[in-house]
């Protein structure tokens, strides 16, 4: 506890570059953790600051918080070209702040699993092969001000079986979906920009969307989003409120 880990080169290890286990109030800054299985891993660790590290080309995850790693700040890190995930908050890692990171060219840029009350803000998550940011079985998180463009196979932001999240002020210009909700309820999606190409109707194939709700997605609020070229589409659920989203030069819905 209460240590500063700085200026280390932790590359080409068989497993983990830097590991914090059951540890708190540490600062991990300015390290290079490339070409491992995991760049930086926190296990049952709280109140740590992970800042300004480079975690690239790892075979699994750049930065991984797991098993109730709570109240940590992950800021200003670069997590690119990892085979699986740039930054992963998993297994009840709650109340963390993930801000100002670059998570490009991974399978997933940032992934939350079974995690709540996290703030994901001002990150860049581009050119990932699946999602820029994905929430799975996660609730009460705030996703704001992120750039999630050109994520190839799915969406900029994907909420899957997730509830009571706020998704606001993000830019999600992507191949197939800007923002996708699947079996996700009671979420607020507002003030986002989701445009394909130049925002013309002709820029969208029938299976490409700005915002799409599927499955049992109930009681979501979808409003004041910029969805030029194609209006938000609701294909399942009940009680959703969709209005005042800009989808062509003159019309809202």
N, C-alpha and C positions, 0 to 999 in steps of 0.2 A: 504493500500500500504506500501511497504518497511518494511515488517515484516519478522521475522523468526519463522516458526512453526516447533518445533523440540521435539522429545522424547515423543510424546503422544501415548497413546493406545486408539484407537477409534474403538472399536469392538462391535458387537451385537447391532448396531443402526438399526432402522427400515429403514433408507434411506441412508444417506451419512456419511462417516467417517470424511473427511475434505473437505470443500467447499470454493473455491475462486470464487467470483462473481464480475465481473467488477473491477478486482484488478490487480495490476502490481508490478513488481520488488520485489516479495516475494521469500523467500526460504523455501521450505517444505522438511524437511530432517529428517531421522531417526525415522519416525513414523510407528506404526503398525495399519493398517486399514483393519481388517479382519471381515468376517461374517456380512457385511452390504449389502444393495442393490448395492451401489457404494463405492469403497474404497476412492478414491480422485477424485473430480470433479472440473474442471475449466470451467467457463462460461464467455464468453466475457473478458477473462483475458490474459494479454500479458507480455512478458519479465520476466516470472517466472522460477525458477529452482526447479524441483521436483526430488530429488535425495536420494537414499539409503533408500527408504520406502519399507515396506512389505504390499502387498495388495492381500491377498489370501482368497479363499473361499467366495467371495462375490456372491450374487445371480444374479448380472448382469455383472458389469465391474470392473476391478481392478483400472485403471486410465483412466479417460474420459476427453478429451478436446473437447469442443463443442462451436458452435456459434461464429466463428471468434476468437478463442483463438490462437493467433499468437505469433511467436518468443519466444516460450518457449523451455526449455531444460528439457528433461525427461531422466534421466541417472541413471544406477545402481540400479534400483528398481527390486523387485521380485513380479511378478503378476501371481500366479499359482492357479490352481483349481477353477477358477471363472467360473460360469455357462455359461456365454456368451463370453466375450472378456477380454484378459489380458490388453492390452492398445489400446484405440480407439481414433483416430483423426477423428472427424466428423463435418459436417455442416460448411465447409469453414474454418477449422483450418489449417492455412498455415504457412510456413517458420519455422516450428518447427524442433528440433533435438531430435531424439529418439535413444539413444545409450547405449549399454552395459547392457540392461535389460534382465531378465529371465522371459519368458512368456510360461510356460509349462502347459500341462494338462487343457487347457481351451477349449471352442468350437473353437475360433479363437485366435491365439497368439497376433498378431497385425493387426488391421483393419483400413484402411483409406477410408473415404467416402466423396466425394465432397471436397477433400483437395489437395492442390498443394504446390510445392516447399518445401516439407519436406525431411529431410535426415534421413533414417532408417538404422543404421549401427551397426554392431558387437553385435547384439542381439541373444539370444538363444531362439528359438521357436519350441520346440519339443513336440511330443506326444499330440498335440491338436486334437480334434475329427474331425475338418474340415481342415482348412488351418493354416500353420505356420504364413504366412504374406499374407494378401489379400488387393488389391487395387480395389475399386469399384467407377467408375465415378471420377477418380482422375488422375491428370496429372502433368508432370514435377517434379516428385519425384525421388530421388536417393535411391536405395535399394542395399546396398553393405556390404559384409563381414559378413552376417548373417548365422547362422546355423539353418536349418529348417528340421529336420529329424523326420521320423516316425510319421508324421501327418496322421491320419488313413483313413479318408473317401475321401480325395480329394488330395491336393497338398501341397508341401512345400511353394511355392510362386504362387499366383493366381492373374493375372491381368484380370479384368472383366470390359469391356467398359471403358478402361483407355488408355490414349495416352501420348506419349512423355516422358515416364519414362525410367530410366536407371537401369538395374538389372545386377549387376556385382560382381563376386567374392564370390558368396554365395554357401553354401553346402546344397543340397536338396535331401537327400536320403530317399524316401518315398514309401508307399505301391502302390499308383495308378499313381500319377504324380509327377515328380520333380518340373517342372515349367510349368504352364498352362496359355495360353493366350486365352481369349474368347472375340471376337468382340473388340479387342484392337489393335490399330494401331500406327505406328511410334515409337515403343519402341526399345530399344537396350538391347539385352540379350547376355552377353559375359563373358567368363571366369568363368562360374559356373560349379560346379560338381553335376551331377544328376545321381546317380547310385542306382540300386536296387540289394540287395543281394551282391554277389561277382562280379557283372558286367558281367555275362555270359548271352548269349541269352536265355538260359534255365531259367533264373531267372525272366523272364517277361511273363505274360499271354498276350493274344491279346489285352486286355483292360487296360494294364499298360504301362506307357510311361516315358521316361526321360524328354523330352520337347514336348509339343503338342500345336499346333495352331488350333483354331476352329472358326467357325462363320466368320464374316466379319473382320478378322484380316489382315490388309493391311500394306505393306511397313515397316515391322519389320526387324531388323537386328539380326540374330541368328548366332553367330560365336565364335569359339575358346572355346566351352564348352566341358567338359569331360562327355560324355554320354555313358559310356561303357555298352555294351550289347544291346543297341537299339538306332538307330539314331533318331534325332528329326523328328517329323511328322507334316506336314502341311496339314490340312483338310478343308481349307477354306480361302477366301481372295485372294488378288492379290498383286504382286510386292514385295513379301517377299524375302529376301536374306538370304540363309542358306548355310554356307560353313565352312570348316576347323573345324568341330566338330568331336572330337575323339569318335568313337563308337565301334571299336573293336581293336584288338592288332596291326593292320597294316593299317587300312583304315580311311580316313576322307571323309566327303562329302562337 
